Amino acid sequence: MKLDEKRLAFSLAGTTVVLWFVCSALVVLMPGMMGTLTGHMLHGNMEGFNWTMTWSGFFVGLVLWVVWAAAAGWLIARCYNCIGGSSDT
């Protein structure tokens, strides 16, 4: 089975849009808790770190993450199709 590279790229891009909105909303609503969570995820001490959420930062981050997610989806499908052989089962 081959993966459709464009469909996987768009699927990951769309998923990233949804996750970006959810994450940004959580940062705005619960900045302290999200700072602590980020510290745990990065294995670092985020104490004293202040979140700054601006509209420009929101949109620049959204665009960059969506582009990277789409590129990753395309690359994953491309690699999968290259090593997957010619079976179309």
Secondary structure, DSSP 8 states (H G I E B T S, - for coil): ----HHHHHHHHHHHHHHHHHHHHHHHHH-HHHHHHHHHHHTTS--TT------HHHHHHHHHHHHHHHHHHHHHHHHHHHHHS-S---
